[in-house]
Amino acid sequence: MIHVRDLSKTYVLHTQGGISIPVFMGAQLSVQAGECVTLHGPSGSGKSTLLRCLYGNCKADAGAIMVRHGAAYVDVATAQPRAIIDVRRRSMGYVSQFLRAIPRVSALDVVAEPLRATGTAMEPARARAADLLARLRIPERLWHLAPATFSGGEQQRVNIARGFASDHPILLLDEPTASLDAANRAVVVQLIEEAKARGVALVGVFHDDEVREAVSSRIVTMQPEVSA
Amino acid sequence: MNDHPLLRVNGLTHMYGARVGCRDVSFELWPGEVIGIVGESGSGKSTLLSCLSTRQRPTAGVVEYDTTDQGLVDVYGLSEPRQRMLMRTDWGIVHQNPRDGLRMGVSAGANVGERLMAVGARHYGRIREQAGTWLDKVEIDPTRMDDQPATFSGGMLQRLQIARNLVTHPRLVFMDEPTGGLDVSVQARLLDLLRRLVTDLGLSAIVVTHDLAVARLLAHRLMVMKDGQVVEHGLTDQVLDDPHHPYTQLLVSSVLQP
């Protein structure tokens, strides 16, 4: 589902004297349907950057990121923005810890939105959203409120629900369980297992050792690049 | 996906004498896409928007629009009546100051109905009904239909301007700082409304803004302008989260986090 070849990324900070921070060189990664590959390594080893490159949120300097999109593959590293938008709409989801709350949109609709975007009718989309919000223990009285006023943990769980609401064949998970309590962590682990069983290809970064052990089909170890 | 763009811009340049308005701008806008143009004051954003929307003839370059009857045509090659027709039917222009886009001397309902009449609507009852529907869509109480815009707040005026533009179901909307000059709670309401209308109607839009948060919420793609030139161009979240050009990095790092 995902084939990363010879991917390199360096951040150049022009506002700080133009210093270069190499993140990784020649990275390789392949992910099959139904497996959860975990990126593991010390802080600064480029786990999140690699994940963001897969999503097209970070621009790689060299290499290819072939992502399965329908019957074909799209190279996210070089594709046009509108092609990446289409990949994100139909093929690839991203779950981060941080919800970008939109003023006045209810939690239920925030979660239902990715399904709506792929053509699911309002009612089934909301039903699926309600199911996920309930599983992630968001009290029902909050469903019709905009999440901007929710606590950090609630916002995070709304965002997780949103990520798992869609039927994307590829899911990227950026520390989705950070700062969750044990009960909610267990729900996320369960959601990941269900996604694997459905044949979803997952790539994740998990801080929590227990979660990592529980969900990983494979662990890929990353090391920080040494500055040249 | 459609196989040709709605708007194709090539080498667009506008000079004010020896001074550069915008220089060598090229891009394509696809159906359903929203492009944000960001940059500081004086970077050429508004000049570019004027040149795109036939309000200012560029010094050089071509702007082609996909007309429903003839396909892609050079908008500056069209006769003036056809340009005006395009402005009234296929296009909408939302000005930063709603007073520039509204007729302040006639009622709110007439402001919306007037656009309908310009495209041939004649039945008074139906025009009034549609005007009412649109006031409702932009969250203006339809009982205010016969009131003068001068009695409206700034946020209401901006929403009225949007209703006036969208009532004819344009395919392309140009917006110049649509949330500029509004206080933040009013801005949030307008943004949510714009976002919903753009998605529901499948509109394409070009939005000029200096507010990166507005750009993130509305635009699929961003063009960053500096000194009249596009210095960076890409997916909105990529440009904002992983900016490459020194100027974009400065712009993104200058934003105060509330």
Interface residues (C-beta under 8 A of the other chain):
Chain A: Y11 V12 L13 H14 T15 R52 G56 N57 C58 K59 P81 R82 I84 I85 D86 R100 I102 P103 R104 V105
Chain B: M1 W30 E33 A188 R189 L191 D192 R195 R216 L217 H220 R221 G234 L235 D237 Q238 D241 D242 H244 H245 P246 Q249 L250 S253
